[in-house]
Amino acid sequence: QHVESGGGLVQAGGSLRLSCVASGRTFSTYTMGWFRQAPGKEREFVTAISWNGGNTWYTDSVKGRFTISRDNAKNTVYLQMTSLKPEDTAVYYCAALVSGSNVYFHDGYRYWGQGTQVTVSS
């Protein structure tokens, strides 16, 4: 399982850093992803990072503003969010990618956390 934290209420243009702590398995072997879900919308891919941090993927709308990183010694993946916009408002989730699955689709992920709410006011 994963436990996300770091969400909150922030004004547009502000920053937040989300954390996702894993437990109960070999965290360092998994590609990890962040997804988000706004009210009335489907869960969407935000970003992902390979097991050693050597590869990262971002959805276009967050490129240049969000940065994913990980610390395998701490079983933690981070999402640094800057220049936040009201459209970034959502519940943010982290999960582990099943080997061989497409990094962009939530169906390929397991061990979802409970999520952390991010609200950006205009």
Phi, psi and chi 1 to 4 in degrees:
 res  aa     phi    psi   chi1   chi2   chi3   chi4
   1 GLN       -  162.4  -93.5  -65.3    1.1      -
   2 HIS  -126.3  151.9  -61.3   99.8      -      -
   3 VAL  -127.4  115.4  177.8      -      -      -
   4 GLU   -92.2  151.2  -58.4   94.6  -22.0      -
   5 SER  -155.8  170.0   62.7      -      -      -
   6 GLY   104.4   -5.9      -      -      -      -
   7 GLY   -70.7  173.0      -      -      -      -
   8 GLY   166.9 -168.9      -      -      -      -
   9 LEU  -102.9  129.4  173.1   63.5      -      -
  10 VAL  -143.1  151.1   63.8      -      -      -
  11 GLN   -79.2  155.6  -71.1 -171.8  -27.2      -
  12 ALA   -55.2  137.4      -      -      -      -
  13 GLY    91.7  -10.5      -      -      -      -
  14 GLY   -82.3 -175.3      -      -      -      -
  15 SER  -133.2  153.8  -59.3      -      -      -
  16 LEU  -145.9  153.4  -76.7  173.0      -      -
  17 ARG  -124.1  117.5 -171.7 -164.0 -164.1 -160.5
  18 LEU   -93.7  148.9  -53.1 -175.8      -      -
  19 SER  -126.3  150.0  -61.6      -      -      -
  20 CYS  -137.3  115.1  167.5      -      -      -
  21 VAL  -104.8  131.0  179.7      -      -      -
  22 ALA  -102.1  152.3      -      -      -      -
  23 SER  -146.4  157.2   62.4      -      -      -
  24 GLY    86.0    1.4      -      -      -      -
  25 ARG  -160.8 -174.1   54.0  177.2  176.0   77.2
  26 THR   -86.1   87.5  -48.8      -      -      -
  27 PHE   -56.9  -42.2  169.6   82.8      -      -
  28 SER   -67.5  -10.1   62.8      -      -      -
  29 THR   -92.3   -7.4   66.4      -      -      -
  30 TYR  -104.2  141.2  -74.4   89.7      -      -
  31 THR   -68.9  134.9  -70.6      -      -      -
  32 MET  -115.0  141.9  -65.3  -65.2  -62.8      -
  33 GLY  -127.6  154.7      -      -      -      -
  34 TRP  -114.3  134.2  -75.9   96.9      -      -
  35 PHE  -126.0  165.7  -75.6   72.9      -      -
  36 ARG  -142.0  154.5   64.6 -172.3  179.4 -173.6
  37 GLN  -141.1  119.1 -171.5  165.9   16.6      -
  38 ALA   -92.8  157.5      -      -      -      -
  39 PRO   -55.4  130.2  -26.1   34.9      -      -
  40 GLY    77.2    4.4      -      -      -      -
  41 LYS  -120.7  163.0  -65.1 -172.9  177.1 -179.4
  42 GLU   -77.6  158.3  -67.0 -172.3   -3.9      -
  43 ARG   -67.5  131.1 -168.8  166.5  -61.9 -169.7
  44 GLU  -123.7  148.3   66.3  169.6  -11.0      -
  45 PHE   -67.2  138.2  172.5   80.6      -      -
  46 VAL  -113.2  -56.1  177.8      -      -      -
  47 THR  -164.7  160.8 -179.2      -      -      -
  48 ALA  -149.7  160.1      -      -      -      -
  49 ILE  -140.3  136.5 -172.9  167.5      -      -
  50 SER   -70.1  171.7   60.8      -      -      -
  51 TRP   -58.2  -33.2   67.2  -85.1      -      -
  52 ASN  -107.4    7.1   63.2   -8.1      -      -
  53 GLY    80.6    1.8      -      -      -      -
  54 GLY   -73.4  -23.0      -      -      -      -
  55 ASN  -129.1  139.4  -68.8  -66.0      -      -
  56 THR  -133.7  153.8   56.0      -      -      -
  57 TRP  -134.4  142.9  -59.9  -95.9      -      -
  58 TYR  -137.6  145.1  -66.6   91.5      -      -
  59 THR   -74.5  151.3 -168.8      -      -      -
  60 ASP   -57.1  -36.5  -73.6  -14.4      -      -
  61 SER   -69.2  -13.9   63.1      -      -      -
  62 VAL  -114.6   -4.1  -51.7      -      -      -
  63 LYS   -58.8  134.0  -74.6  179.3 -179.6  177.1
  64 GLY    85.4  -10.8      -      -      -      -
  65 ARG  -116.5  -35.8  -59.7 -170.7  -62.1  122.2
  66 PHE  -108.6  146.8  -68.6    9.8      -      -
  67 THR  -135.7  126.6  -56.6      -      -      -
  68 ILE   -98.8  144.1 -169.6  170.9      -      -
  69 SER  -151.7  169.9   61.7      -      -      -
  70 ARG  -148.4  155.0   66.7 -170.8  -61.9  160.9
  71 ASP  -130.1   99.7 -176.1  -20.0      -      -
  72 ASN   -67.5  -25.7  -73.8  -18.1      -      -
  73 ALA   -67.4  -25.0      -      -      -      -
  74 LYS  -106.8    5.0  -63.5 -178.4  177.8  179.7
  75 ASN    52.2   42.5  -82.4   12.9      -      -
  76 THR  -133.2  139.3  -57.1      -      -      -
  77 VAL  -119.4  142.7   60.6      -      -      -
  78 TYR  -118.3  154.7  -57.0   98.0      -      -
  79 LEU  -133.8  105.5  178.8   60.2      -      -
  80 GLN   -88.9  121.8  178.8   67.8   49.8      -
  81 MET  -117.7  124.7  -55.4 -174.5  -64.8      -
  82 THR  -125.3  168.5   62.8      -      -      -
  83 SER    47.4   47.1  -59.0      -      -      -
  84 LEU   -64.9  146.3  -78.1  161.8      -      -
  85 LYS  -121.7  156.5  -55.6  175.1 -179.3 -179.9
  86 PRO   -55.3  -32.1  -28.8   36.5      -      -
  87 GLU   -72.3   -6.7   50.8  -97.2   45.0      -
  88 ASP   -82.9   -6.3  -64.8  -42.3      -      -
  89 THR   -62.3  125.0  -65.3      -      -      -
  90 ALA  -179.7  171.1      -      -      -      -
  91 VAL   -88.5  129.2  178.1      -      -      -
  92 TYR  -104.1  132.7  -76.0   70.4      -      -
  93 TYR  -124.1  149.6  -59.1   88.6      -      -
  94 CYS  -117.2  156.2   68.7      -      -      -
  95 ALA  -160.5  166.9      -      -      -      -
  96 ALA  -105.1  137.0      -      -      -      -
  97 LEU   -82.5  129.1 -177.0   67.5      -      -
  98 VAL   -71.8  135.6  174.2      -      -      -
  99 SER   -53.4  132.0  179.2      -      -      -
 100 GLY    89.1   -6.0      -      -      -      -
 101 SER   -87.5  159.6  -62.2      -      -      -
 102 ASN   -74.5  129.1 -171.3  -54.5      -      -
 103 VAL   -65.5  -23.0   71.4      -      -      -
 104 TYR   -88.9  -10.8  -64.6  103.0      -      -
 105 PHE  -111.1  130.1  -64.6  106.5      -      -
 106 HIS   -65.3  -22.3   65.8   82.2      -      -
 107 ASP   -60.0  -24.1  -72.0   -6.1      -      -
 108 GLY   -89.1    4.7      -      -      -      -
 109 TYR  -106.9  152.6  -73.4   79.6      -      -
 110 ARG  -134.2  172.3  -63.1  -66.3 -177.7  -92.6
 111 TYR    60.1   50.7  -47.0  118.5      -      -
 112 TRP   -68.4  143.8  -66.2   89.1      -      -
 113 GLY   -85.9 -173.0      -      -      -      -
 114 GLN   -85.3  -13.0   83.0  -70.5  -13.2      -
 115 GLY    90.9  159.9      -      -      -      -
 116 THR  -135.9  133.8 -174.5      -      -      -
 117 GLN   -81.4  130.8  175.7   71.5   48.0      -
 118 VAL  -118.2  124.2  171.0      -      -      -
 119 THR  -126.0  123.3  -56.9      -      -      -
 120 VAL  -113.4  119.2 -175.5      -      -      -
 121 SER   -93.5  148.0   63.2      -      -      -
 122 SER   -89.6      -   57.1      -      -      -
